[in-house]
Amino acid sequence: MRRAKAPRLAVASLFLAGLGGPLPAQETTDAAENIGEWRNFGNDPGGSQYSPLAEINRSNVGRLERAWAHHSGDFAKGAFGTGTTQQAVPLMVNGQVYFCTPFNRVFAVDAQSGEQAWVFDAHAALTGKEAERVGGRRSSICRGLAYWEQAEASSQPCAKRIFKGDFSGAVHAIDALTGEACRDFGAAKGHPGYVSHWDYEGYGEGGIRGMSSPPAVLGDKVIAGSGSNDGVANANDGVVRAFDVRSGEMIWEFNPIPPEHSDLTGAANVWATMSADPARNLVFLPTTSPSVDYYGGGRRVELPLANAVVAVDGATGKPAWSFQIIHHDLYDYDLPGHALLVTIRKDGQLREAAIQQTKSGHLFVFDRETGEPIFPIEERAVPPSGLPDETAFPTQPIPVGIASFARQELDRESLFGITVFDRDWCRRRFDESRYEGLFTPPSRRGSILFPSALGGGNWGGAAFDPASNLLVIKAENLATWLRLAPLREGGHDGPRDYLNRALSGTPYRVEGEVWISPSGFPCTPPPWGTLSAIDMDSGELRWQVPLGRLRAMGMTAPAAFGWGSPSVGGPIVTAGGLVFVASTLDHNLRALDLETGEELWSGALPAPGMTVPITYRAGGRQFVVIAAGGNARVGTTQSDALVAFALPD
């Protein structure tokens, strides 16, 4: 049957891109005087995405106004699917806001005024083989930076360092006060100022080792993930390496692929953010699917550290414990973000937990020390593969007693259509496709995957409030249509993008699209994006609200319709009883009431803020800051803006 061609709209291209008294504050190595800073991707090393600041609160958030905006100049306008994508989550320390740009530069600006202090050009810093490998400057994704300072006060250069990973596979060390390269870092490898994954064995094929998410700092080590080409059967392994923060000497490497299978498969890398537990000297790694994604006929072997949350000993790089979230992944259900390392209240006890979100919309909650599930986990039967050369794993782990935060089931009668024609089109596609619920595998005739490989959950998508014991988490409710087609001789027939490409080293290519109707709206029922609050004691959903507005056919879906928007990024929560979140396709940063989910304020942005905001105190004022650069992959407006909001001075 000939497939109808889906329109090139923002929704379709998201892939061409998630009670009682108060609990104790989350663990942090920061001193009390640093309480108003934002030193890590999620504020504290455990990535809670929580701030104890309360100057901005429910009673006054309606008075928030723009305080300043900085324009880096690092963006490119382009037609649909071109231009730049800005997903940076800034840091604030030393009175400076640090952020990275799509053109591989790092900026430091004054936290009170937005006035530029310095800029570091990571692309220009590359030398030798690294410079040859990357060639000319091009747009990439940078989700953030890492910060380290030595324990003893010092006026020496590079006593305070910013670390940036880039698309070339390099990790740069930058003096946080001056913006100069720290030339002791990597000097022994012949490129002072940075280290490179290319200095070490890749254990497979493929020219991808770059980083889109920030490294993690644990003690005097900077820990960096690496990229892999998961469309190649024997892709390079997803190695994570720890480097000495001063010299750049490699201390250890963690490889999720067992050495006996390294010539068979690869990937299982960490592309998402990581979290750290300094008290236990553990770093938590969210690993991804082994190569190739969507087809596992060539890798029917035990790969327990793929699609797993892995607590790694910071001294040795050896796993302290791990749990595999997805067995024999055929769905591209990578772990899309860090485990939140927080203290929850459960059954009258305080539990130091690791909360792992998933693309399937499940939450897995573990004891941080032992890996023991705090909410029970059951193995449940899932649909088998229909391919003669594939065997789907018969069961998948499902947490019990805690609410799912994303929609996980579809039925024919509830499919959406803005018109009768659209609804009927979606139903015909449903009837023609294979769909047997969650974990329906790809097939020759075409399967519906719901949630899609974008989520459910995705990077930056969760925050935890210690006072209310609530986890606030973003979800996306889209489906994809996928089929595995025979790969003709030559191996590269047909279009190439995230959902359409050859699976090199296999008999197949994958063909797919985000499942939308001819009018450009999803076939899945709205809301297409939500924000939810889950009680971490009872596991119950406290509230869930549609998030954002979706544009298609020149129309905006009103918030009153409850349709929501697909989104990239996530929320933060504050002691002021607020949730700050943007992440949607519209141009708004929102403040919601943490207790109810009610929207209390909305601030206009020059482009969508498809990232995570931060908040900090500087000069006696609390600021909320977000990168509002838009996302060219989904056809939004593009900008170079970093925007700060505060109460009137």
Secondary structure as GFF3:
##gff-version 3
##sequence-region A 1 649
A	DSSP	three_ten_helix	11	13	.	.	.	ID=ss1
A	DSSP	three_ten_helix	32	34	.	.	.	ID=ss2
A	DSSP	beta_strand	50	51	.	.	.	ID=ss3
A	DSSP	three_ten_helix	61	63	.	.	.	ID=ss4
A	DSSP	beta_strand	65	71	.	.	.	ID=ss5
A	DSSP	beta_strand	91	93	.	.	.	ID=ss6
A	DSSP	beta_strand	96	100	.	.	.	ID=ss7
A	DSSP	beta_strand	105	110	.	.	.	ID=ss8
A	DSSP	beta_strand	116	121	.	.	.	ID=ss9
A	DSSP	alpha_helix	122	125	.	.	.	ID=ss10
A	DSSP	alpha_helix	128	134	.	.	.	ID=ss11
A	DSSP	beta_strand	146	149	.	.	.	ID=ss12
A	DSSP	beta_strand	160	165	.	.	.	ID=ss13
A	DSSP	beta_strand	170	175	.	.	.	ID=ss14
A	DSSP	three_ten_helix	187	189	.	.	.	ID=ss15
A	DSSP	beta_strand	194	196	.	.	.	ID=ss16
A	DSSP	three_ten_helix	197	199	.	.	.	ID=ss17
A	DSSP	beta_strand	216	218	.	.	.	ID=ss18
A	DSSP	beta_strand	221	224	.	.	.	ID=ss19
A	DSSP	beta_strand	240	244	.	.	.	ID=ss20
A	DSSP	beta_strand	250	254	.	.	.	ID=ss21
A	DSSP	three_ten_helix	259	261	.	.	.	ID=ss22
A	DSSP	beta_strand	275	277	.	.	.	ID=ss23
A	DSSP	beta_strand	282	286	.	.	.	ID=ss24
A	DSSP	beta_strand	308	313	.	.	.	ID=ss25
A	DSSP	beta_strand	319	324	.	.	.	ID=ss26
A	DSSP	beta_strand	340	346	.	.	.	ID=ss27
A	DSSP	beta_strand	349	357	.	.	.	ID=ss28
A	DSSP	beta_strand	363	367	.	.	.	ID=ss29
A	DSSP	beta_strand	377	381	.	.	.	ID=ss30
A	DSSP	beta_strand	395	399	.	.	.	ID=ss31
A	DSSP	three_ten_helix	412	414	.	.	.	ID=ss32
A	DSSP	alpha_helix	420	432	.	.	.	ID=ss33
A	DSSP	beta_strand	447	449	.	.	.	ID=ss34
A	DSSP	beta_strand	462	465	.	.	.	ID=ss35
A	DSSP	beta_strand	470	476	.	.	.	ID=ss36
A	DSSP	beta_strand	480	486	.	.	.	ID=ss37
A	DSSP	beta_strand	501	502	.	.	.	ID=ss38
A	DSSP	beta_strand	508	514	.	.	.	ID=ss39
A	DSSP	beta_strand	529	535	.	.	.	ID=ss40
A	DSSP	beta_strand	541	546	.	.	.	ID=ss41
A	DSSP	beta_strand	551	552	.	.	.	ID=ss42
A	DSSP	beta_strand	555	556	.	.	.	ID=ss43
A	DSSP	three_ten_helix	559	561	.	.	.	ID=ss44
A	DSSP	beta_strand	571	574	.	.	.	ID=ss45
A	DSSP	beta_strand	578	581	.	.	.	ID=ss46
A	DSSP	beta_strand	588	593	.	.	.	ID=ss47
A	DSSP	beta_strand	599	604	.	.	.	ID=ss48
A	DSSP	beta_strand	614	618	.	.	.	ID=ss49
A	DSSP	beta_strand	621	628	.	.	.	ID=ss50
A	DSSP	three_ten_helix	632	634	.	.	.	ID=ss51
A	DSSP	beta_strand	641	646	.	.	.	ID=ss52
###
